Amino acid sequence: TYWDILGKPEKKTIIARKNAYHGSTVVGASLGGMAGMHAQSGLPIPGIVHIAQPYWFGEGMEMSPHDFGIHAARELAREIDRLGEDKVAAFIAEPIQGAGGVIIPPDSYWPEVKRILDERDILFVSDEVICGYGRTGKWFGCETYGTEPDLMTMAKGLSSGYLPIGAVAVSDKVAKAFHGKAGDFNHG
């Protein structure tokens, strides 16, 4: 894996958001923070933790949207500090949570999240299965918020929904770590 190649094999924990949806497989449902899916299957699997969604309308109206966006992003920082940044591999999130209720974060949320992740050397995975391919007015939801992920998941829009297909795009930083160091990649 990426962190193994960089000599940091202890970076295994993935942080996701409550009420998010990242699929229905054991790992996808574990990454997703939907309590009903977790209860049915004894999830999440070890190594995955969840923080609150950035839902200003439902959870933060006592603050301005700007202040709540910063507050919600800093919950990520608090969770990283609790776990230890040397243990956290990545944060995965949809730019706008879809199945969880179309949760649109305040404009201040994503820049603060990206700052926190970059400062602590933690990967950002943007789940663009729902937000990708123009649904937010830009090609990808992360572009709408001015963030650049380290990895980006894509599906549905890749084939306009005609065929089941999925893909993961990686940044130059991630790709360069594997070049000439990872050996054969035999599973995908």
C-alpha positions as CSV (number, residue, x, y, z in Angstrom):
1,T,0.0,0.0,0.0
2,Y,0.9,3.7,-0.3
3,W,1.9,4.1,3.4
4,D,3.9,0.8,3.4
5,I,6.0,2.0,0.5
6,L,6.7,5.2,2.3
7,G,7.8,3.3,5.5
8,K,4.7,4.2,7.5
9,P,2.9,0.9,7.8
10,E,1.1,1.9,11.0
11,K,-1.0,4.4,9.0
12,K,-4.1,2.1,8.5
13,T,-7.1,3.9,9.9
14,I,-9.6,5.5,7.6
15,I,-11.9,8.3,8.8
16,A,-15.3,8.7,7.1
17,R,-18.5,10.6,7.9
18,K,-21.7,9.4,9.6
19,N,-24.7,9.1,7.3
20,A,-22.4,8.8,4.2
21,Y,-22.8,6.1,1.6
22,H,-19.8,4.4,-0.1
23,G,-21.4,1.2,-1.3
24,S,-22.9,-2.0,-0.1
25,T,-20.0,-4.4,0.2
26,V,-18.6,-5.1,3.7
27,V,-15.9,-2.4,3.2
28,G,-18.2,0.0,1.4
29,A,-20.9,-0.2,4.0
30,S,-18.3,0.1,6.8
31,L,-16.9,3.3,5.2
32,G,-20.4,4.6,4.9
33,G,-21.8,5.8,8.1
34,M,-25.3,4.6,7.8
35,A,-26.4,3.2,11.2
36,G,-29.0,0.8,9.7
37,M,-26.4,-0.9,7.4
38,H,-24.0,-1.2,10.4
39,A,-26.7,-2.7,12.7
40,Q,-27.7,-5.3,10.1
41,S,-24.2,-6.6,9.6
42,G,-22.1,-5.9,12.8
43,L,-20.2,-3.1,11.0
44,P,-18.0,-1.2,10.7
45,I,-15.0,-3.4,10.3
46,P,-11.9,-2.5,12.4
47,G,-9.8,0.4,11.2
48,I,-12.7,2.6,10.1
49,V,-14.1,5.4,12.3
50,H,-16.7,8.1,11.6
51,I,-17.2,11.8,12.4
52,A,-20.3,13.9,12.1
53,Q,-21.6,15.1,8.7
54,P,-21.3,18.8,8.0
55,Y,-25.1,19.4,8.2
56,W,-25.6,23.0,9.1
57,F,-29.4,23.0,8.6
58,G,-29.9,20.0,10.9
59,E,-27.1,20.4,13.4
60,G,-25.5,23.8,13.3
61,M,-28.0,26.6,12.9
62,E,-26.9,28.2,16.2
63,M,-23.8,29.2,14.3
64,S,-23.3,31.0,11.1
65,P,-22.8,28.7,8.1
66,H,-19.2,29.8,7.9
67,D,-18.5,29.2,11.6
68,F,-20.3,25.8,11.5
69,G,-18.2,24.7,8.4
70,I,-15.0,25.4,10.3
71,H,-16.4,23.7,13.4
72,A,-17.4,20.6,11.4
73,A,-14.0,20.4,9.7
74,R,-12.2,20.7,13.0
75,E,-14.1,17.6,14.3
76,L,-11.9,15.8,11.7
77,A,-8.8,17.4,13.4
78,R,-10.0,16.3,16.8
79,E,-10.5,12.7,15.7
80,I,-7.1,12.6,14.1
81,D,-5.6,14.0,17.3
82,R,-7.5,11.3,19.3
83,L,-6.3,8.5,17.1
84,G,-2.8,9.9,16.4
85,E,-1.9,11.3,13.0
86,D,0.7,8.6,12.6
87,K,-2.2,6.0,12.6
88,V,-4.5,7.7,10.1
89,A,-4.1,6.8,6.4
90,A,-7.0,8.7,4.8
91,F,-10.2,10.6,5.0
92,I,-12.9,9.6,2.5
93,A,-16.0,11.7,1.8
94,E,-18.5,12.7,-0.8
95,P,-18.2,16.4,-1.7
96,I,-22.0,16.6,-1.2
97,Q,-23.4,13.7,0.7
98,G,-26.0,12.1,-1.6
99,A,-27.9,9.1,-0.1
100,G,-27.4,10.6,3.4
101,G,-29.8,13.4,2.6
102,V,-28.1,15.7,0.1
103,I,-26.0,17.4,2.7
104,I,-24.3,20.4,1.2
105,P,-21.5,21.6,3.4
106,P,-20.9,25.3,4.1
107,D,-18.3,26.9,1.8
108,S,-15.8,27.1,4.7
109,Y,-15.8,23.3,5.3
110,W,-13.7,21.8,2.4
111,P,-10.8,24.3,2.5
112,E,-10.4,23.7,6.2
113,V,-10.6,19.9,5.8
114,K,-8.0,20.0,3.1
115,R,-5.7,22.3,5.2
116,I,-6.1,19.8,8.1
117,L,-5.3,16.8,6.0
118,D,-2.3,18.4,4.2
119,E,-0.9,19.7,7.5
120,R,-1.0,16.1,9.0
121,D,0.1,14.2,5.9
122,I,-3.2,12.3,5.5
123,L,-4.7,11.3,2.2
124,F,-8.0,12.7,0.9
125,V,-10.2,10.4,-1.0
126,S,-13.1,12.2,-2.8
127,D,-16.0,9.8,-3.5
128,E,-17.3,11.2,-6.8
129,V,-19.7,8.4,-7.6
130,I,-22.7,10.7,-7.2
131,C,-21.2,14.2,-7.5
132,G,-18.9,13.5,-10.5
133,Y,-19.4,14.2,-14.2
134,G,-21.0,17.6,-14.0
135,R,-23.6,17.2,-11.4
136,T,-22.3,20.1,-9.3
137,G,-21.6,22.4,-12.3
138,K,-18.0,21.4,-12.6
139,W,-16.7,18.0,-13.8
140,F,-16.2,16.8,-10.2
141,G,-17.6,17.9,-6.9
142,C,-14.2,18.4,-5.4
143,E,-13.6,21.0,-8.1
144,T,-16.7,22.9,-7.0
145,Y,-15.2,23.3,-3.6
146,G,-11.6,24.0,-4.9
147,T,-10.1,20.9,-3.4
148,E,-7.7,18.5,-5.0
149,P,-7.9,14.9,-3.8
150,D,-5.2,12.3,-3.6
151,L,-7.5,9.6,-4.8
152,M,-10.9,10.0,-6.5
153,T,-13.5,7.2,-6.9
154,M,-15.8,7.3,-9.9
155,A,-18.6,5.2,-11.3
156,K,-22.2,5.7,-12.6
157,G,-21.5,8.8,-14.6
158,L,-18.5,7.1,-16.3
159,S,-20.9,5.2,-18.5
160,S,-24.0,7.4,-18.1
161,G,-25.4,4.6,-16.1
162,Y,-25.6,2.2,-19.0
163,L,-23.0,-0.2,-17.8
164,P,-21.6,-1.1,-14.4
165,I,-18.2,0.4,-14.2
166,G,-16.0,2.0,-11.6
167,A,-12.6,3.7,-11.4
168,V,-10.1,5.2,-9.1
169,A,-7.9,8.1,-10.2
170,V,-4.8,8.9,-8.2
171,S,-2.7,12.1,-7.9
172,D,0.8,12.4,-9.1
173,K,2.0,12.2,-5.5
174,V,0.3,8.8,-5.0
175,A,1.4,7.4,-8.4
176,K,5.0,8.4,-8.0
177,A,5.2,6.6,-4.6
178,F,4.3,3.3,-6.4
179,H,6.5,3.8,-9.5
180,G,9.4,1.3,-9.4
181,K,8.8,0.4,-5.8
182,A,5.6,-1.5,-5.4
183,G,6.3,-4.6,-7.6
184,D,3.6,-6.1,-9.6
185,F,0.0,-5.0,-9.1
186,N,-2.0,-8.2,-9.7
187,H,-5.5,-7.5,-8.5
188,G,-7.3,-4.9,-10.5
